Amino acid sequence: MQKKFLVFLLLFANLSVFAQPKAEFRAAWVATVKMIDFPSKRGLNSHDLKQELIDIIEMHQSNGINAIIFQVRPAADAFYYSKYEPWSEWLTGRQGRAPNPYFDPLKFMIAECHKRDMQLHAWINPFRAVATIDKADIAYNHITRTKPEWFFNYGINKYFNPGIPEVREYITKIIVDIVDRYDIDGIHFDDYFYPYPKKNTDNTFIEIPDNKQFNKYGLSYTNVQDWRRNNMNLFIEMVSKKIKETKSWVVFGIGPGGIWRNKGYDPKGSNTRGFATYDWLYADILKWLENSWIDYVAPQIYWYIGHKAADYEELVGWWDKNTYGKHLYIGIGAYKIDNTKEHQYWGNPSEVPNQIRLARKYENVKGFVFYKTKTFKDNPLGFADSLRTDLFRTPCSIPLMSYLDSVPPTEPLNVEKMRIKNEFTIMWDKEDFMGKNETDTAIFYVVYRFRGKETIEIGAEDNKYLTTKKTFFSIERDRSIRFFGEKHTFIITSFDRFNNESEPSKPVTILFKKNTN
């Protein structure tokens, strides 16, 4: 006998009158390197660490965020159990020391996010090995000690050398281990590939010390720059392939710097004058998109609307034209909002809301990622309030990547209604996994409510009737007098791991009467 799922239906008294996307990726980066966002200080016990993570998740959820990008490997270390790399010093205060009492922060975050209908993407810094060499606490078994020939020092940091094939294979192995053992929704890299350029005291650029490897592996290239870009290409292609071989539904995304190339150097580039990831970090993001090595791109467009050298609107429009059919999520520099600045640009409380409204006009923009998490807590100029009460007021699902999979699950069957005391309940059957591919089976559900309607249509890009998602989402009834005597129609749809949505269930109509006792 199939198990019934119950959803206790909340009747919202005040639904947003503004049309918002039916599906949108709304994420926040949670940085752990140097304890930027988590933990708040060294020496916290496991209970306090867990509570801080819950507080972060619930804060984001209250502001409409539906995905967390959690930094789990900031410097060849781990915020999860790894047999290859030591526990992070930023987690426990000493590299290699496990949380006490023991818990696994990544596993904990996945469970808590999924419990709240939020995705969890594991954020990896692939090539940074030691941050601030003269201050870092390095465990005896850290990879920089066991394989010192794989690294070079640059500025205050130590980096893996991407030109060494064994390095690329090692980091890929680390990523596959995470994908294989954890129920994550995505793997995420930010903008760090080859190191950001630094200068000598005489104002000349410090050379990256990889001549030895170039002479060994790059003889077929006329210059070291093209060789470095090819090293990145080989690495991204390898990671992409291994992720999909391990779990086809785990997405691979990158949050690069906001400028690929400037038009002054390349006619394909944006009409900007700024730091270009292609030229300085050797990251050819467009090639990765074109070859489908990454599933989404989240460029960090950390400039305001109208910036003379790098205009936000110019860059959003440029990326919209260069996605190669992949999802585009706009990285927004909320950390730049400043209460002390004059009432323009980052001192203008409308700057970030206007950035969101502007980006939503573009076809390929499917969502946003915000940096940093502490900004939500500080709420400068009412930033978080504007999301919670307006821009992200209505809940939404994660947008479908049809280029990964387009086969929907079966719609919910045997839908029934019943009343339990003063609460109305709708039940349906859980889809049977037997004989079906796991990727085509429903893993969560969405309940839509249509006030006063019997004929319904959910294809419109307006989710004002979206009430709740996932099974076992229990919420109390709103007893507002305005609903008494009104007819409401409910339908349920199923979603699979790829966010394919099923056909709607049969509608269920409920008449709410004043006396429900």
N, C-alpha and C positions, 0 to 999 in steps of 0.2 A: 504494500500500500504506500502510495506516494505521500510525502510529508507536505502539510499545508504551511504556507508562509503568511504571516499576519503583518499588516501595516495599519497602524492607528493613525487616522487621518486628521491633520491639522487644517482648520479652516482659517485662512488668513483674512483679517479684517481690512487690511490696507495693502493691496498689491500695487507694485510700481506701475505707474501709468506710462513709463518710458520703455519703449521697445529695447530689449537687450538681446544679445546673441543667445540662441538656444543652446549652443555648445561653445565653450571658450576655455582655453588653458590659462589659468590664473595662478601663477606660482610665485614663490619667494625663495631666494637663496638664503640658506642658513650656514654661515661661514664658521668653521671651527679653527682655522689656522690662526695662531696667536690669540685664540679665544675671542674672535671678533664678535660673534653672536652667541656662542655657546662653548663651554660653560661660562658663567658669569665671573668665576674666580677659581683659583687653584684650591685643591684640597677638599672639594665637596665630596660627601659620601654618596653612595649609590642612590639612596632615597632622594636626596636633594637633586642629584643629576636627573633622575627620572621626572621629578616634579617640574624642573626647569624645561625639560623637553615637552611635557604635557602642556605647560603654560604657553610655550611657543606655538604648538599645534593649535590649541584652542583659541589663542589670540588671532592667528591667521584665519582659522575657520570663521570666526565671528566677523571678520572683515571681507568675507567672500572668497578667500583663497581656496583653491581645490587641489593644489599640488605643492609639495615641499621638495626642494632640491637641497639635500643634506650632504654637506662635505664630510666624507667618510675616510678619505685618504689625502690629507693636506701635504704631507712631506714624507713619502715612502714609509708611512706609519698607518695606524688603523684605529678607527672608531667602531670596530667590529672584531670578532675573533678571526685571526688569520694565522695560518701555520707558516706563512712566509715572511710577514712583517710584524714588528712589535706594536704593542698598544701605544697610542699617541701620548706624548708628554702633556699635551693640552687637555687631555681627558682626565688623567689621574695625577698629574704633577711630575711624573717621572716616566720616561720612555721605557716601555717593556713591562710596566706595572699594570696588572689587570684591575678593573673596578672591584671594590670590596665593600659590601658583599657583591659577588659576581653578578653582572648582567651584561648583555650585549646591546649597546646603544642602537646599532642599525636594526637588529631584529625587533627591538622595542619600538623604534620609530615606525617601522613598517606596520606592526600590529596596531599601534595607536592611530596612525593615519588611515589605514583601511577601515578601522572601526568607525571612523568619522567620514567615510566616503571620500577620502582624499588620496591622491597618488603620492608615491614616494620614489623620487629619482636619486640614485646614489651618485654623488658628485666626486669625481676623481681628479686630482692634479697629477697628470702622468709623469712629468719630468722633474719637478722640484723634489730634491732628496733631503736637503737640510736648509732650513730657513734661519738666517742669522747664525753663521758658522761659529762665531766666538761666544755665543750664548746658548746654543742648543745643547740639550741633554741627549746624548747618543747612546743607545743600548749596545751591549757587546755584540749582539747578533744582527745589528742593523746592516743592511745591504752595502752601505758605504764602507763598512769595515771588512766584510767578507769578499767584496768585489771592488776594491778601490780603483781598479783600472777602467771601470765603467763610467767614471765621473770626472767632471771638471768644475773648478771654482770660477765663479763669475760674480763680481761685486761682493756682496755679503753672503751669498747663497752658494750651495753646491747643487749641481744638476746632473741628472743622467745624460749621457751623450747619445742623442738619437741616431747618430751615424753608425753606431755599433749594432749589427743585426741582433745579437744576443740580448741587448737592452730592450729592443722593441718586442722581442719574444717574451721576455720576462714580464714586462708591464702588461702585455696582453694576457699572460697567464694569471696575473693578479685579478684582472677584470673578469675573466671567465670564471674564476673561483667565486667571485661575488655573485655573478649572474646565476651560477649553478646552485649555490647554497641558500640564496635569499630570494624571497618573493617580491623583488623590486619591480617597479613599473618602467624604469629607464636607467640608463647610464648617461652621465652628463660630464662633459669637460667644459671648463671656462676658457679664458683667453690666453693661458700660459702654455706655450709650446717651446720654441727656442727662447732664451731669456730676453727680457726687455733690455734694450741697449743702455749701457752706462758709459760715462765719460771719465777720462783721466783728469788729473789736475791741470793739464795744459789744454783742456777742452776738446781733445781728440777722443774718438770712440774707442773703448776697450775692445780688442779683438776677441772673438770666441775662440778658445784654444782647442780647435779640432782639426788642425792641419795634418796631424799624423793619421787620423782616420780618413780624411779626404784623400790623402795620398794612397791609402790602402784600398778604399772602396769607391772613390769618386773619379777615377781616371778617365771615365768616358764622358765626363762633364767639363765644359769649357770654363765654368766658374763655380765657386763654392756655394753661391746663393742658390743656384738651380739644384745642386746636389742636396742641400739642406731641405729644400721644398720637396724633393723626391723622397727623402727620408720620412718626412711627415706624411706624404701620400701613402707610402708603403705601410706605415704604422696605422693610419686611419682605416685603410682598406682591410688590414688584417684584423683589427679590433671589430669592425663592422661584421665581417664574415663570421668570426668566432661567436659573437653575441647571438646572431641569428641561428647558427648551428646549435647553440645551447638552448635558447628559448626564443622562438620566432616572434613572440609578442613583446619582448622587451625592446623598447625604442632606444635609439642612440642619438643624442642631441649635443650640440655644441653652442656655447655662448661666447662668440669671439668679440674682439673689439669692434666698434661700430663702423669702422671704415675698412673696406677690403683694399681698395686702391683709390688714389686721387686721380681725377680726370687729367690733371697736368702730366701724369706719368703713363696713363693708360686710357684710351678713349672709352673703354668699357667701365671705367671707374666713376665714382660719384663726384659731383661738383662741390668738392670740399678741399680743404687744405689742413690735413691733420695726420696723425700717426696711423700708418697703414699696416695691417696685419700681414699682408702678402709680402711686403718689402722688408719688414723688420723682424717679424716672428716666423716668417717662412711658412705661413699657414694659408694655403690656397683654398679658402672656403668654397668658392664657386665650383671648383673641380670636385670637391667632395659631395656637393649637392647634385651636380650634373651626373655623377657616377652612382648616385643613390647609396653612397657609403654612410651618409647620415640621414636621419629621418626628420629632423627639424633643426632650424637654426634660430638662435635667440641673441641677435647682435646687441651689444651693450651701447645703446644710443644715448649716451649720458650728456647730451647737450640740450639746451633749451630751444624752443621754437624761435627762429629768427637769428640764431647764432651766426656770426659773419663767416667763420671758417668752417663750421660744421653744423649746418641747420638741421634741426630734428626732422622737420617736414621733408626736406630734401632727402635725408637718409632713409626715412621710412618708405618714401616713394621709390628710391633706388632699390632697396632690398625687395620690395614688393614685385619689382620687375625681374628679379634675379634669384628666384627661389627654386627654379627648375621643377615646379610642381610640388615642392615639399612645404610643410607648415612653417610659417614665420611667426615667431613670438618676439615681441619687442621688449628688450631689456631696458628698464627705466631706472635711472639713477636717483631714486627717492632720497638717498642719503645726502644729496646736495641741497635739499630744501632747507632754508635757513631763516629762522625767525628774526635774525638781526639785520638782514639785508633790506635795502629799500624795496618798495612795492613794485618790483618788476623782476622778470626772469625767475630765479630760484627764491626770491622773496615774495613772489606772487602766489597766493594760495590757490589760484586757478591754473597754475602752470601744469602740474601733473594731470589734473582732471582734463585739461584741454589736450594734453598729449594723448591720453586714452581715447577721447572722442575723435580726435583727428585720425589716429591709427585705425580705428574701427571702420573708417570709410574705405579702406583698401581691401581688395578681394582676398589677398593671400595672407593677411594678418589674421591669425587664429588665436591670439592671446598675448599675454604679458608675463614678464618675470621681473620681480622687484629686488633691488639691492639697496640697503641691507635690512635684515630682519629687525635690528634695533630701532630703525626708523619708525616701524609700526608701533613699537612700544612708546617711543618718545612723542609720536603723533604731532610733528611740527606743522603749524598752520592748518591743523585739522586734516592732515593728509589721510590718515586711516578712516576718519569719520566720513570723508567724501566717498570712500569705497563702500563702506558698510551701509550708508544711508541712501546712496544714489547709484554710483557706477557699477557696483557689484551687489546690488541689493537683492536681486533674485538669483537663486541657485542655478547652476548649469552643469551639464556633463562635459567630459573631456571630448574635444572634437575628433571625429573619425579620420584616420589616415587610410583612405581607401586604396592608396598605392601599396599598402602592406597586406590588406585583406579586406574583402568586401562581402563576405558571406555572413548574413545575419543569423542569429539564433532563432529558435522557434518562439512564437509569441506565447505569453502565459496562457495556460489552459485551465478549464474548470473554474473560472472566476465566480466567486460567490460573495454575497454580502450578508452581514449579520450585525446584530447590535449586542454589545456587552455592556450592561448597565447604561451609563450615559454616553458611551462611546460607540460610534459606528466603526465597523471593521470590514475590510475586504480581504478575501483569501483566494489563493490560487495554488496550483501545483508547481512544485520545483521540477525543472526539466531533468529527465533521467540521463545520466552520463553514459549509460550502457550503450555500447556500439557506436558512440559518437566521438569525433575528434574533440579533444579538450578545448581547442581554440574556437570551436563553433558552438560551444555550449554556454548558456547564460550563466553569468557570475554575479550580476546584480540587476535590479529592476528600478524603473522610474514610474511614479504615479503622477498622472496629470489630472487636474481638476478644471472643469468647464462649468461656470456658473450659469444656470438657466438654459443650458443647451443640451439637446439630444443628438444633433448632428455635429460632429466635431472634425477638426482637421488639425493635425499637429506638424504639418510640414513647414509652416511659416517660421521665419526667423524671429520669433517673439515668444519668450518663455514665461510670460506673465501668469500662465496657468500651471507651471511646473511647481509641484508642492514638496516632493520629497524623493529621495532616491535610495536604492539598495533595500534589500530585505531586512526585516527586524529593525526598522526605523520607527521607534515608538515615541509618539509625541502626544501631548494632551490636546483635547478639543478646545477651540476658541469659542466661548459661549456668548459672543457678541450678539445682541438682540437683532442686529441687521440681517442675520442669516435665517432667523426663524421664518418658516413658511416658504423658504426658497428651495428650488430644485437644483441639484448639482449632479453632473455626470462625471464619472471617473473612468479612466482607462489606464492600463498598465502595459509597459513595453519591457522587453528583455534586452540586456546588453551583454556582449561577449568581451573577451580580453582585449580585442582590438577596438572596442567602442562601436561596433556595428549594432544598430538598433533594429529590433524585430518589428514586424507588423503589429499594430495595436491589438490588444485583447478585445473581447466583446465589451461594450460599454455597460457600466453599472450606474443606475440612477437612484439617488437618495433624496427624499423630501425631508428637510429638517423642520420639525415642528417645535413650537414653543415649549410644550410639555413633553419632555423626553423621559419622565420617570415612569 
